[in-house]
Amino acid sequence: MEPDDELWSALDKVAETPRLLVACAFDGALAADEGDPAHARAEQQSSEALNVLIALPATTVAVVSERPADEVAELMFLSGAKGGGRVVTPEGVAGLRDEVGATAAVTIGLVPDPTSGDDDVVVGVSTILGTEDAPYQAEDVDDIAEVLEELASLRRRV
């Protein structure tokens, strides 16, 4: 991924928020769309970055999928035992954000929430297969992994 100063600046801003929600679509963002959903697996680099984020205080990670939560956990290799990892449907993201009291969100491969208030800080990253409504675009799952690694690195410094 070509360095995107605007994206890195936005990530830097949300990394400093008191309560962060990171919501990532599984299919097409964390796992490449290989045609047969049964063969989809998350990129190891993305799983590792999400595990770092899960372990950080005041950070909630949601893998967004219509798949059953236990199936997603197997495909992601997430360490949900730390408490910061969730699996939600696309419709459940807004409720989760309210539940955890997120003061900022990073959404990846999701349609931006039209009910977000003007005071909310939302960094939306879209994949080629995702939405075009997000302000930042990523070419593929490797680019998404880079974004997640950068966010994890920034959040660890806070």
Contacts in CASP RR format, 6 or more apart in sequence:
PFRMAT RR
TARGET T0000
AUTHOR 0000-0000-0000
METHOD contacts of the structure
MODEL  1
MEPDDELWSALDKVAETPRLLVACAFDGALAADEGDPAHARAEQQSSEAL
NVLIALPATTVAVVSERPADEVAELMFLSGAKGGGRVVTPEGVAGLRDEV
GATAAVTIGLVPDPTSGDDDVVVGVSTILGTEDAPYQAEDVDDIAEVLEE
LASLRRRV
1 138 0 8 1.000
1 139 0 8 1.000
1 142 0 8 1.000
1 143 0 8 1.000
1 146 0 8 1.000
1 147 0 8 1.000
4 136 0 8 1.000
6 136 0 8 1.000
7 123 0 8 1.000
7 125 0 8 1.000
7 136 0 8 1.000
7 147 0 8 1.000
8 150 0 8 1.000
10 123 0 8 1.000
10 135 0 8 1.000
10 136 0 8 1.000
11 106 0 8 1.000
11 123 0 8 1.000
11 147 0 8 1.000
11 150 0 8 1.000
11 151 0 8 1.000
11 154 0 8 1.000
12 154 0 8 1.000
13 104 0 8 1.000
13 121 0 8 1.000
13 123 0 8 1.000
14 20 0 8 1.000
14 104 0 8 1.000
14 105 0 8 1.000
14 106 0 8 1.000
14 121 0 8 1.000
14 123 0 8 1.000
14 151 0 8 1.000
15 151 0 8 1.000
15 154 0 8 1.000
15 155 0 8 1.000
15 157 0 8 1.000
15 158 0 8 1.000
16 158 0 8 1.000
17 102 0 8 1.000
17 103 0 8 1.000
17 104 0 8 1.000
17 121 0 8 1.000
18 58 0 8 1.000
18 103 0 8 1.000
19 58 0 8 1.000
19 59 0 8 1.000
19 60 0 8 1.000
19 100 0 8 1.000
19 101 0 8 1.000
19 102 0 8 1.000
19 103 0 8 1.000
19 104 0 8 1.000
20 58 0 8 1.000
20 59 0 8 1.000
20 60 0 8 1.000
20 102 0 8 1.000
20 103 0 8 1.000
20 104 0 8 1.000
20 105 0 8 1.000
20 106 0 8 1.000
20 155 0 8 1.000
21 60 0 8 1.000
21 62 0 8 1.000
21 93 0 8 1.000
21 96 0 8 1.000
21 97 0 8 1.000
21 100 0 8 1.000
21 102 0 8 1.000
21 104 0 8 1.000
21 105 0 8 1.000
21 106 0 8 1.000
22 50 0 8 1.000
22 53 0 8 1.000
22 59 0 8 1.000
22 60 0 8 1.000
22 61 0 8 1.000
22 62 0 8 1.000
22 105 0 8 1.000
22 106 0 8 1.000
22 108 0 8 1.000
22 148 0 8 1.000
22 151 0 8 1.000
23 61 0 8 1.000
23 62 0 8 1.000
23 64 0 8 1.000
23 88 0 8 1.000
23 93 0 8 1.000
23 96 0 8 1.000
23 97 0 8 1.000
23 105 0 8 1.000
23 106 0 8 1.000
23 107 0 8 1.000
23 108 0 8 1.000
23 110 0 8 1.000
24 30 0 8 1.000
24 46 0 8 1.000
24 50 0 8 1.000
24 61 0 8 1.000
24 62 0 8 1.000
24 63 0 8 1.000
24 64 0 8 1.000
24 107 0 8 1.000
24 108 0 8 1.000
24 109 0 8 1.000
24 110 0 8 1.000
24 144 0 8 1.000
24 148 0 8 1.000
25 64 0 8 1.000
25 65 0 8 1.000
25 90 0 8 1.000
25 108 0 8 1.000
25 109 0 8 1.000
25 110 0 8 1.000
25 127 0 8 1.000
25 130 0 8 1.000
26 40 0 8 1.000
26 42 0 8 1.000
26 63 0 8 1.000
26 64 0 8 1.000
26 65 0 8 1.000
26 67 0 8 1.000
26 72 0 8 1.000
26 75 0 8 1.000
26 76 0 8 1.000
27 33 0 8 1.000
27 37 0 8 1.000
27 40 0 8 1.000
27 65 0 8 1.000
28 109 0 8 1.000
28 127 0 8 1.000
28 129 0 8 1.000
28 130 0 8 1.000
28 141 0 8 1.000
29 108 0 8 1.000
29 109 0 8 1.000
29 127 0 8 1.000
29 129 0 8 1.000
29 130 0 8 1.000
29 141 0 8 1.000
29 144 0 8 1.000
30 42 0 8 1.000
30 43 0 8 1.000
30 46 0 8 1.000
30 47 0 8 1.000
30 50 0 8 1.000
30 63 0 8 1.000
30 76 0 8 1.000
30 108 0 8 1.000
30 141 0 8 1.000
30 144 0 8 1.000
31 40 0 8 1.000
31 41 0 8 1.000
31 42 0 8 1.000
31 43 0 8 1.000
31 75 0 8 1.000
31 141 0 8 1.000
32 40 0 8 1.000
32 43 0 8 1.000
32 140 0 8 1.000
32 141 0 8 1.000
33 40 0 8 1.000
33 129 0 8 1.000
34 40 0 8 1.000
40 75 0 8 1.000
41 75 0 8 1.000
42 75 0 8 1.000
42 76 0 8 1.000
42 77 0 8 1.000
43 141 0 8 1.000
43 142 0 8 1.000
43 144 0 8 1.000
43 145 0 8 1.000
44 77 0 8 1.000
45 142 0 8 1.000
45 145 0 8 1.000
45 148 0 8 1.000
45 149 0 8 1.000
46 141 0 8 1.000
46 144 0 8 1.000
46 145 0 8 1.000
46 148 0 8 1.000
47 76 0 8 1.000
47 77 0 8 1.000
47 78 0 8 1.000
49 145 0 8 1.000
49 148 0 8 1.000
49 149 0 8 1.000
49 151 0 8 1.000
49 152 0 8 1.000
50 61 0 8 1.000
50 63 0 8 1.000
50 76 0 8 1.000
50 78 0 8 1.000
50 148 0 8 1.000
51 77 0 8 1.000
51 78 0 8 1.000
51 79 0 8 1.000
52 152 0 8 1.000
52 156 0 8 1.000
53 59 0 8 1.000
53 61 0 8 1.000
53 148 0 8 1.000
53 151 0 8 1.000
53 152 0 8 1.000
53 155 0 8 1.000
54 61 0 8 1.000
54 78 0 8 1.000
54 79 0 8 1.000
54 80 0 8 1.000
54 82 0 8 1.000
54 83 0 8 1.000
54 84 0 8 1.000
54 85 0 8 1.000
55 79 0 8 1.000
55 82 0 8 1.000
56 152 0 8 1.000
56 155 0 8 1.000
56 156 0 8 1.000
59 84 0 8 1.000
59 155 0 8 1.000
60 84 0 8 1.000
60 85 0 8 1.000
60 86 0 8 1.000
60 96 0 8 1.000
60 100 0 8 1.000
60 102 0 8 1.000
61 78 0 8 1.000
61 84 0 8 1.000
61 85 0 8 1.000
61 86 0 8 1.000
62 85 0 8 1.000
62 86 0 8 1.000
62 87 0 8 1.000
62 88 0 8 1.000
62 93 0 8 1.000
62 96 0 8 1.000
63 72 0 8 1.000
63 76 0 8 1.000
63 78 0 8 1.000
63 85 0 8 1.000
63 86 0 8 1.000
63 87 0 8 1.000
63 88 0 8 1.000
64 87 0 8 1.000
64 88 0 8 1.000
64 89 0 8 1.000
64 90 0 8 1.000
64 93 0 8 1.000
64 110 0 8 1.000
65 72 0 8 1.000
65 87 0 8 1.000
65 89 0 8 1.000
66 89 0 8 1.000
66 90 0 8 1.000
67 75 0 8 1.000
67 87 0 8 1.000
69 87 0 8 1.000
72 87 0 8 1.000
73 80 0 8 1.000
73 87 0 8 1.000
78 85 0 8 1.000
86 96 0 8 1.000
88 96 0 8 1.000
90 110 0 8 1.000
90 111 0 8 1.000
93 107 0 8 1.000
93 110 0 8 1.000
93 113 0 8 1.000
94 113 0 8 1.000
94 115 0 8 1.000
97 105 0 8 1.000
97 113 0 8 1.000
103 121 0 8 1.000
104 120 0 8 1.000
104 121 0 8 1.000
104 122 0 8 1.000
104 123 0 8 1.000
105 116 0 8 1.000
105 120 0 8 1.000
105 121 0 8 1.000
105 122 0 8 1.000
105 123 0 8 1.000
106 122 0 8 1.000
106 123 0 8 1.000
106 124 0 8 1.000
106 125 0 8 1.000
106 151 0 8 1.000
107 113 0 8 1.000
107 122 0 8 1.000
107 123 0 8 1.000
107 124 0 8 1.000
107 125 0 8 1.000
107 134 0 8 1.000
108 124 0 8 1.000
108 125 0 8 1.000
108 126 0 8 1.000
108 127 0 8 1.000
108 138 0 8 1.000
108 144 0 8 1.000
108 147 0 8 1.000
108 148 0 8 1.000
109 124 0 8 1.000
109 125 0 8 1.000
109 126 0 8 1.000
109 127 0 8 1.000
109 130 0 8 1.000
109 131 0 8 1.000
109 134 0 8 1.000
110 124 0 8 1.000
110 131 0 8 1.000
110 134 0 8 1.000
111 131 0 8 1.000
111 133 0 8 1.000
112 122 0 8 1.000
112 124 0 8 1.000
112 131 0 8 1.000
112 133 0 8 1.000
112 134 0 8 1.000
113 122 0 8 1.000
116 122 0 8 1.000
123 135 0 8 1.000
123 136 0 8 1.000
124 134 0 8 1.000
124 135 0 8 1.000
124 136 0 8 1.000
125 134 0 8 1.000
125 136 0 8 1.000
125 137 0 8 1.000
125 138 0 8 1.000
125 144 0 8 1.000
125 147 0 8 1.000
126 132 0 8 1.000
126 133 0 8 1.000
126 134 0 8 1.000
126 136 0 8 1.000
126 137 0 8 1.000
126 138 0 8 1.000
127 137 0 8 1.000
127 138 0 8 1.000
127 139 0 8 1.000
127 140 0 8 1.000
127 141 0 8 1.000
127 143 0 8 1.000
127 144 0 8 1.000
128 137 0 8 1.000
128 138 0 8 1.000
128 139 0 8 1.000
128 140 0 8 1.000
138 144 0 8 1.000
138 147 0 8 1.000
END
